[in-house]
């Protein structure tokens, strides 16, 4: 199943937010150029590009100071691995 790399996610989030750089291992809440609206806009784009991955707002429901883009990518990998409903 097609899934973007964590680096591709960083590029997508960078494009949406206008951030100069998105470090995949930096806490998302600590990146000054990224806010919750940027994350939701990125998620909307992700959902459109990868409709086969059941990602929704719950992806960010437990975001905290330790949540990185690598953490989000791991959640996406787990979602992609779930069997789809027939």
Rosetta silent file (secondary structure, phi, psi, omega in degrees, C-alpha in Angstrom):
SEQUENCE: XXXXXXXXXXXXXXXXXXXXXXXXXXXXXXXXXXXXXXXXXXXXXXXXXXXXXXXXXXXXXXXXXXXXXXXXXXXXXXXXXXXXXX
SCORE:     score description
SCORE:     0.000 S_00000001
   1 L     0.000  134.412 -178.538    0.000    0.000    0.000 S_00000001
   2 L   -66.751  130.165  177.882    1.351    3.405   -0.955 S_00000001
   3 L  -147.708  133.021  179.877    2.470    5.527    1.991 S_00000001
   4 L   -69.944  153.658  175.157    4.623    8.653    1.961 S_00000001
   5 L   -74.545  165.894  178.738    7.931    8.643    3.797 S_00000001
   6 H   -63.602  -32.154  177.530    8.353   10.768    6.902 S_00000001
   7 H   -67.805  -37.837  176.454   10.516   13.115    4.836 S_00000001
   8 H   -65.740  -37.890  176.069    7.706   13.503    2.273 S_00000001
   9 H   -61.680  -41.047  179.203    5.307   14.313    5.112 S_00000001
  10 H   -62.174  -42.639  178.813    7.738   16.997    6.285 S_00000001
  11 H   -63.213  -41.378  179.886    7.846   18.504    2.790 S_00000001
  12 H   -64.704  -45.306 -179.869    4.038   18.507    2.601 S_00000001
  13 H   -66.825  -36.592  177.186    3.684   20.138    6.029 S_00000001
  14 H   -62.805  -42.915 -179.814    6.367   22.665    5.161 S_00000001
  15 H   -65.083  -40.437 -178.695    4.491   23.614    1.989 S_00000001
  16 H   -70.370  -43.123 -172.442    1.177   23.999    3.837 S_00000001
  17 H   -86.542  -23.576 -174.199    2.542   25.932    6.806 S_00000001
  18 L    80.272    9.648  178.842    5.164   28.050    5.107 S_00000001
  19 L   -63.616  143.122  178.991    7.683   26.913    7.720 S_00000001
  20 L   -64.796  -35.261 -179.265   11.303   27.406    6.721 S_00000001
  21 L  -155.135  144.358  174.442   12.093   23.857    7.836 S_00000001
  22 L  -123.377  106.159  177.589   10.216   20.934    9.375 S_00000001
  23 L   -80.884  123.848 -175.857   12.486   18.635   11.378 S_00000001
  24 L   -65.826  -17.668 -179.263   10.840   15.194   11.530 S_00000001
  25 L  -107.039    6.783  176.501   12.189   14.691   15.057 S_00000001
  26 L   -88.653  144.035  176.796   11.204   18.099   16.464 S_00000001
  27 E   -62.248  127.208 -176.667    8.109   18.351   18.648 S_00000001
  28 H   -58.182  -36.879 -178.965    5.314   19.661   16.424 S_00000001
  29 H   -71.834  -13.691 -178.937    4.085   22.021   19.144 S_00000001
  30 H   -97.601   -4.962  177.732    7.553   23.559   19.372 S_00000001
  31 L   -85.306  109.017 -170.314    7.836   24.468   15.666 S_00000001
  32 L   -61.988  -26.207 -177.375    6.823   28.125   15.746 S_00000001
  33 L   -87.059    1.518 -177.419    5.616   28.231   12.124 S_00000001
  34 L  -120.030  128.291  176.401    3.154   25.349   12.565 S_00000001
  35 L  -126.698 -178.594 -175.888   -0.175   25.599   14.339 S_00000001
  36 H   -63.171  -32.942  177.141   -3.264   23.408   14.621 S_00000001
  37 H   -65.984  -37.735  176.143   -4.832   24.936   11.508 S_00000001
  38 H   -62.532  -42.089  179.930   -1.726   24.000    9.504 S_00000001
  39 H   -63.722  -40.580  179.219   -1.978   20.436   10.791 S_00000001
  40 H   -69.222  -38.222  176.723   -5.656   20.226    9.804 S_00000001
  41 H   -64.383  -41.978  177.649   -4.950   21.697    6.367 S_00000001
  42 H   -62.591  -43.446 -178.954   -2.127   19.191    5.903 S_00000001
  43 H   -61.562  -41.483  178.475   -4.449   16.370    7.053 S_00000001
  44 H   -59.924  -45.387  177.347   -7.109   17.409    4.538 S_00000001
  45 H   -62.732  -40.057  178.676   -4.533   17.288    1.744 S_00000001
  46 H   -62.523  -46.133 -179.753   -3.277   13.935    2.997 S_00000001
  47 H   -59.642  -38.048  179.156   -6.794   12.489    3.051 S_00000001
  48 H   -71.031  -36.374 -177.537   -7.342   13.588   -0.541 S_00000001
  49 H   -80.981  -30.889 -177.296   -4.029   12.204   -1.751 S_00000001
  50 L  -127.754   64.824 -175.724   -4.181    8.935    0.207 S_00000001
  51 L   -64.735  -17.381 -179.493   -7.891    8.082    0.569 S_00000001
  52 L   -78.357   -8.160  178.127   -7.043    4.426    1.210 S_00000001
  53 L  -104.041  118.956 -173.604   -5.471    5.331    4.582 S_00000001
  54 L   -77.208   60.376  179.568   -8.182    5.945    7.211 S_00000001
  55 L   -90.262  136.827  175.956   -6.558    9.030    8.768 S_00000001
  56 L  -143.188 -168.218 -175.745   -8.755   11.620   10.482 S_00000001
  57 H   -58.476  -24.556 -179.108   -8.566   14.303   13.181 S_00000001
  58 H   -63.244  -15.852  176.748   -7.904   11.646   15.826 S_00000001
  59 H   -57.412  -30.182 -178.334   -4.371   11.494   14.425 S_00000001
  60 H  -111.930   12.063 -175.098   -3.682   14.630   16.475 S_00000001
  61 L   -65.463  -29.132 -178.492   -6.040   13.976   19.412 S_00000001
  62 L  -114.403   29.678 -179.777   -3.246   13.149   21.835 S_00000001
  63 L   -63.577  135.578  177.839   -0.633   15.591   20.555 S_00000001
  64 L  -145.389 -169.683 -176.744    1.754   16.761   23.266 S_00000001
  65 L   -66.685  -10.105  179.989    5.268   18.153   23.669 S_00000001
  66 L  -102.324   -5.866 -176.337    6.732   14.798   22.641 S_00000001
  67 L   -77.102  122.207  178.385    4.749   14.359   19.410 S_00000001
  68 E  -116.372  171.781  176.068    6.936   14.597   16.324 S_00000001
  69 H   -64.741  -30.624  176.492    6.234   14.089   12.653 S_00000001
  70 H   -63.787  -37.965  176.870    7.970   10.725   13.037 S_00000001
  71 H   -63.017  -46.112  179.288    5.328    9.836   15.678 S_00000001
  72 H   -61.894  -41.736  179.181    2.540   10.858   13.293 S_00000001
  73 H   -61.120  -41.291  178.907    4.147    8.813   10.506 S_00000001
  74 H   -61.892  -38.272  176.562    4.207    5.730   12.763 S_00000001
  75 H   -64.508  -40.625  179.158    0.470    6.189   13.391 S_00000001
  76 H   -64.685  -39.551  177.633   -0.125    6.436    9.645 S_00000001
  77 H   -61.067  -42.992  179.010    1.865    3.238    9.059 S_00000001
  78 H   -64.369  -41.181  178.080   -0.320    1.483   11.651 S_00000001
  79 H   -64.340  -40.632 -179.391   -3.493    2.819   10.013 S_00000001
  80 H   -65.827  -28.100 -178.322   -2.314    1.723    6.574 S_00000001
  81 H   -79.369  -15.220 -179.657   -1.683   -1.779    7.911 S_00000001
  82 L   -68.664  140.153  177.298   -5.263   -2.164    9.133 S_00000001
  83 L   -66.766  141.042  178.737   -7.428   -4.315    6.908 S_00000001
  84 L   -81.960  150.868  179.732   -9.947   -2.335    4.906 S_00000001
  85 L   -75.947  141.535 -178.800  -13.632   -3.034    5.273 S_00000001
  86 L   -85.370    0.000    0.000  -15.237   -4.938    2.434 S_00000001
